[in-house]
């Protein structure tokens, strides 16, 4: 029974995350997916920076901003 309940919560968490990600712009979603391996291979900040042609420190700042936006969106819902 606990396993079933846990799976239900995981599905709900996933739905909430996907819903919150819709509030992000395309670039932010791409960075988040690449950084945390959501549907692809996880990449480092440096690898993402190289892919976008920007600095690793800028990716770091963007990641922090993106996570803050996600947290705010999740708290709101």
C-alpha positions as CSV (number, residue, x, y, z in Angstrom):
1,X,0.0,0.0,0.0
2,X,2.8,2.4,0.8
3,X,4.4,1.8,-2.5
4,X,1.2,2.6,-4.4
5,X,0.8,5.8,-2.3
6,X,4.4,6.8,-3.0
7,X,3.9,6.3,-6.8
8,X,0.8,8.5,-6.7
9,X,2.7,11.2,-5.0
10,X,5.6,10.9,-7.5
11,X,3.2,11.2,-10.4
12,X,1.6,14.3,-8.8
13,X,5.0,15.8,-8.2
14,X,6.0,15.2,-11.8
15,X,2.8,16.8,-13.0
16,X,3.3,19.9,-10.8
17,X,6.9,20.2,-12.0
18,X,5.9,20.1,-15.7
19,X,3.1,22.6,-15.0
20,X,5.6,25.0,-13.3
21,X,8.1,24.6,-16.1
22,X,5.5,26.0,-18.5
23,X,6.0,29.3,-16.8
24,X,9.6,29.3,-18.0
25,X,10.7,30.6,-21.4
26,X,12.1,28.3,-23.9
27,X,15.8,29.0,-23.1
28,X,15.2,28.5,-19.4
29,X,13.4,25.2,-20.0
30,X,16.2,24.0,-22.2
31,X,18.9,24.9,-19.6
32,X,16.9,23.2,-16.9
33,X,16.4,20.0,-18.9
34,X,20.1,19.8,-19.9
35,X,21.4,20.6,-16.4
36,X,19.3,18.0,-14.6
37,X,19.0,15.4,-17.4
38,X,15.2,15.8,-17.8
39,X,14.7,13.6,-20.9
40,X,18.3,13.8,-22.0
41,X,21.8,13.3,-20.6
42,X,22.7,15.5,-17.7
43,X,25.2,18.2,-18.6
44,X,27.5,20.4,-16.6
45,X,27.2,24.2,-16.5
46,X,30.4,24.4,-18.6
47,X,29.0,22.1,-21.2
48,X,25.7,24.1,-21.4
49,X,27.7,27.4,-21.6
50,X,29.7,26.1,-24.5
51,X,26.6,24.9,-26.3
52,X,25.0,28.4,-25.9
53,X,28.3,30.3,-26.5
54,X,28.1,32.1,-23.1
55,X,30.1,31.9,-19.9
56,X,29.7,29.3,-17.2
57,X,29.1,32.0,-14.6
58,X,26.2,33.3,-16.6
59,X,24.7,29.8,-16.7
60,X,25.2,29.5,-13.0
61,X,23.3,32.8,-12.4
62,X,20.6,31.7,-14.8
63,X,20.2,28.4,-13.1
64,X,19.8,30.1,-9.7
65,X,17.1,32.4,-11.2
66,X,15.3,29.5,-12.9
67,X,15.2,27.4,-9.8
68,X,13.9,30.4,-7.9
69,X,11.1,30.9,-10.5
70,X,10.2,27.2,-10.3
71,X,10.1,27.3,-6.5
72,X,7.8,30.3,-6.6
73,X,5.6,28.7,-9.2
74,X,5.4,25.5,-7.2
75,X,4.6,27.4,-4.0
76,X,1.8,29.3,-5.7
77,X,0.1,26.2,-7.0
